[in-house]
Amino acid sequence: MIDDLGVIAAAITPRGKKGDLDFGAAFELIDRLCVARVRGIALFTAAGEYPAFSIDERTRLVYLATKRSRVPMFAGVGSMSLDDSATLAREAQRAGAAGVFLPPPHFFEYGQQEIREFYLQCAAQLRGPEEVWIANTPGFTSPIAPETACELLATGQFAGYQDPTGDAAPFASLPFPYMSSDDGAIPRARLSGAQGIFSPAAGVVPELVVALDCAVRSGQTEAAERLDARLQEFLSWTAEFPFPMLLKVAAGLQGMKVGSPAIPISAGRQRRLDEFREWFGGWLPSVKAS
């Protein structure tokens, strides 16, 4: 029987004033997520803006975070090449990470044959199949077709599959865990058989996502509907801005050091962002009270 994986928070990556990685702020964020009772923390996924950081920065933070965290740490190992992804994965394994999330190479578009070969060659260079997750991130990389994912999982060289749809049914017949990364479909994902939730929202409002997941799994229908409605309110705002801008703004509004946005925004968007700040200031206390 596959163990339940709970909520894995996909963390943002705090930046310093010059755009460099803020290690101190990252440690504070890790501490906060541990207190919020997430079951794991993933660094340098899309929510963590992994292409913006060097291999050395990523390797160092994963090493230090693994030593600091009270919950299992995972590392996103996406890059533009097989060699860099394999290097990041090996270093994460040496650091003691609980697992790595491996998306297809970013920027260029690749076909299913190339994606399949990328995963097989990368897995051959790593230590154990129980640690390497196939991460389908079609919003940022070439999509992985369901049949490609099933074929790769059937080789026994991968720990499981992380996918942005809320439907685990197509993968239910395989003896591997499925994690949904669609924050907008947590109840549907769980009820269709997902063994875990991979959540960017949990990196910022972890108490809400954890409470929602617990309510769904324990059959508390009314509570789940209420909590899901609150989460949908937050997600409707995040959809208006480039990912993960709103996540970082929301983190900053809670006192976390996040640094400046990676890209500038127009005056019109800035006004909308100010509206979000005002809304969030009223929304967050009501969520914590519920």
N, C-alpha and C positions, 0 to 999 in steps of 0.2 A: 504494500500500500504506500502511495506517495504521501509524504508529510506535507502538512499545510505550511506555506511559506509566509503567510500574513502580508503585511504591507512593507514593501521595500521603497524607501524614500529616495527619489532621484534628486540629489542635492544640487543647488546652484553653486557656482564657484565665486567666492568674494574676490574683488579686485582692489588693489591699492590705488592711490591717487594717480599713479603713472600707468595704470592698466596692468600692473604686475600682480601676481597671485598673492593674496593677503593670507598668510598662513595662520596668523593669530585669529582672524575672523573666521576662517574655516574651522578651526578647533572649537570656537564658541558655537558655531552652527552644529557641529557634530554632537557637542554636549547637549544642546537643546533638543535635537532629534532623539537622542537616547532617552532623555527624560520623558519625551512624548510617547514612548513605548512602541516606536516602529520596530519591525523585526529585523531590519537591515538598512544599510545606507549605501547608495551607489554614487561614486564620484565620477566626474568626467563623462557623463552621458550627454545627450543633446541639451538637457536642462543645464548642465554644467559647462556648456560652450567649449567642448573639448578641442575643436580645431584652433582655438585662440591661444593654447598653451603648449609649451615645448615638452618634449619627451622627458627632459630632466625635471621640470616643474611637476609634471604629472607623476612621475616615479617617486619623487621625494614626498609629495603630499600623501600618496597612497601608503607609503611606508610608515610615515608618522601617524596618519589617521588610523591605521590598523592597530598601532600600539596604544592609541588613546581611546578608541571607541569601546563602549560596553556592549555593543551589538555587532553582528557580523558586518564586515566592510566588503563591498564589491567595487570593482573598477571597470569603467567603460574603457575599452581599448580600441576605439575607432581611430582611423587614420586614413591617409591616402594610399597606403601601400601595405602589402603583405608583410614585409620586413619590419616596418614600424609597429604594426599591430602585434606581431609575434613578440617583438622586443618588450612592448608595454605589458603584454600578458605574462611573459616570463618573469618580469620584474615584480608584477603584482603577486604572482604565485610565491616568489621568494619572500615577499614582504608578509605573507600570511593571509592574503585576502581570501575571503570565503569563496569567491568565484569572479569571473570576468564576463562582461557583456560585450560580445563581438558583433558589431554591425558590418555590413558590406563597406568597402572603401568609399569615401565621400568624393564629391565634386563631379567626377565623370559618371556617365551612365553605362551600366554593365548588363549583359544578358545573363540568363539563368545558368548557362554553361560556365561562364566565367565566375559567377558567384559560387557555384557548387565547388569549383576547383580551388577558389580562394579559401573556402572554409576547410576543405579536406587537407590542403597543404599547411594551413595554419595549425589545425588540430594535431597534425603529425609532428609539429615542432614543440608541442606543449606537454605538460606533465601528466595530466589525467582528465578523462572525459567528464568526471563529476564536477569539474570547476568551470567549464567553458559553455556559456549560454549563447545560443544563436539569437541575435537581436535584430528584429525586423523594424527598420526605421524609415519607412517610405517617404516621410515628409522631408528627409534630409539626405537619404542615400537611395540607390537603386532598390526597388522593392523585391522582396523574396517571395516567390510564388508558393502557395501552400504545398504543392506537390514537391517542390525543391526542398522545403523545410522538412517534410515527412521523409523524403529520401535521405537527407543528411542525418536526421534523428535516428533513422533505422540502422545507421552504421554503428551506433553505440559509442561514438566519439564525442558526444555532446551531452551536457547536463540537462538541457531543456530548451524551451522556446519562449521568447518574449516578443509580443506582437501587439500592435495598436488596435486591434479589433476587440470587441467585447464578447466574442463568441468562441468558446473553447471547444465546441462540439466536433469540428473537423479533426481535432487532435486527440480526442478522448480515447481512441483505440490504441494509441501508442503509450508504452509504459514510461513516459517522461512527463515531467511537470510543465504546465502551460501557465505563463504569467501574462496578464493583460496590462497594457500600458495606456489604456483609454480611461482617463479619469472621469469622463462623461458617462461611462457605462459600467461602473463598478458592480451594481446589483445584477445586471444581466450577465456579466462575466462570471461572477461567483455562482449564480444559479445554473449556468451552463457548464460548470465544471472546472473553472480556473482554480489552480492551487495557490495562486498568489496574485497580488496587485503591485505593479511597478508604477509608482506614482510621482510625477513631478509636483503635483499639488501638495503631496505630503512633505515635500522638502520645505514648504512655506507655512502651511496650515496643517501640521501633522495630526493634531488632536482631532480635527474634524474628519479626516480621512480614516484614521484608525477607528474612531467611534462608528462611522458608517460601515466599515468592513465588519466590525464585530456585530453590529446590529443585523446585517444581512446574514452572516454565518450562523447566528443564534436564532434566526427566525423571527426577530422582532420587527414585523412588517411596518407598523406605524412609525416607529422610531427611524427605521431605514428610509422610509419615504420622506420624513421631515429633514433628516440630515442630508439626504441626496439633493433635496430642493435647495438647501443652503449652499451646498457645493456647486450646484448648477449656476447659482447666482454669481459666484466667484468666477467660474469658468467662462461665463458669457463675457465678462470683462477681458479675460486673458486673450480671448479670440480676436479682440479688436486691435491688438498690438503685435509687433514682431515677437516671436518666441525667443527667449524667455523673459522679455522685458518686464511684463507685469509681475512675474514671480519675484524678480529682484526688487522691484519697487515695493511690493507687499512685504518682503523680508525687511527692507529698510524701514518701513513704517512700524515694524515691531522692534526696532532698536538694533537690528543687525547691521554690521558694516558690509556693504556690498560694492561700493565704488560706483563710478559713473557708468552710464549705459555704453555699450560697445559702439553704438551708432547714434548720431544726432536725430532728433525728431523735429517736425515742423511746428510752427507756432500753434496751428490748429490742433494738432495732436497733443501738444503740451497742455492746452486748455482742457482737453478731454482727460488727460492724465491727472490734472488737478481735480477734476470731477471724481475720478476714481479714488484719489487720496481721501477726499471728503467722504465718499461712500464707504470706503474701507474702514475709516475711523469709527463709523457707526455700526457697520456690519460685524466686525470682529468681536466686540464685547457681547453682542447678542448671540453669536455662535458659541462663545465660551460659556455663556449662561445657560444654553440649551443642552 
